[in-house]
Amino acid sequence: MRITSHASEQYRTNAAAATSRGEEAVTPVQAQAQTLATVTTTAFGFRLGGFGLDYESSSTVLNPSLSFEARRSRQQAAAFSAQAEVTSLRAQVGVEGADYRTLPVTAEASVGTPSLARVKSALAAYARCAQEPLLPPGTMLAAVV
């Protein structure tokens, strides 16, 4: 019976989530291969009897993909793709709206004046709303006492 460790299970979950978002999954070998920085150390020495001279120099070079310019270009590329998507969606909505405006007009919408029954019911509703309520507030209990 094999028991999977928490770390491998977490990696599997993260890899599945990354592939569902469309990102490329990074394997552990690739993660180890991606170096963040390179340190170059140069050391040499010279000894002549009791006299000695030692020199040591070290220089650190960061991975270029971590630079400000690279990060900025990735952000601009993401912003450009989002803006392109917005533009295409607006164009699609514009085309669908234009199609909607060219649809044939139905019989109800083509009539310019409402029917007589509709006008009468609207006037009756307006008259009912304009009337005073049946009992003024606070007088309902006066009839009981």
C-alpha positions, -999 to +999 in steps of 0.1 A: +000+000+000+014+034-010+006+065+010+011+097-009+027+126+009+010+159+014+035+177-008+029+155-038-008+157-034-006+195-032+016+196-063-010+175-082-038+198-071-019+229-082-009+214-115-045+204-122-057+240-113-030+255-136-039+233-165-076+242-161-067+279-162-048+273-194-014+278-179+015+255-186+022+231-157+057+233-143+072+199-133+096+197-104+125+191-128+116+223-146+113+242-114+148+231-103+161+240-138+148+275-135+176+293-118+168+326-102+204+339-100+239+328-109+268+335-086+303+335-102+332+334-077+368+339-088+395+332-063+433+330-068+463+334-046+500+339-048+524+327-021+560+333-018+574+319+014+557+335+043+543+363+021+509+356+005+484+374-015+448+361-019+421+376-041+385+366-042+358+382-064+321+372-066+295+385-089+257+378-089+237+378-121+199+376-118+177+357-142+167+382-169+130+370-167+129+385-132+139+419-144+116+450-142+114+452-180+104+416-184+077+419-158+065+451-174+063+435-208+044+405-194+019+429-177+015+450-209+009+418-229-018+407-205-034+442-206-033+442-244-049+408-246-076+419-221-082+451-241-084+431-274-110+408-258-130+439-246-129+453-281-140+421-297-169+418-272-180+453-279-179+447-316-200+415-311-225+434-290-227+461-317-234+435-344-260+418-323-276+452-315-276+461-352-293+427-359-319+434-333-327+468-348-333+452-382-358+426-369-393+429-382-417+449-361-445+430-344-481+440-347-483+453-311-454+476-315-465+489-349-497+504-334-491+541-326-521+546-302-532+523-274-566+506-275-596+522-259-600+495-232-563+501-222-569+538-219-600+533-197-583+509-174-553+533-170-576+562-162-595+541-136-562+530-120-551+566-118-584+577-103-581+550-076-546+561-067-557+598-065-585+591-040-580+595-003-575+563+017-606+548+032-599+557+069-574+583+081-546+568+102-555+563+138-593+562+135-597+524+131-598+518+168-623+546+175-651+525+160-643+495+183-643+515+215 
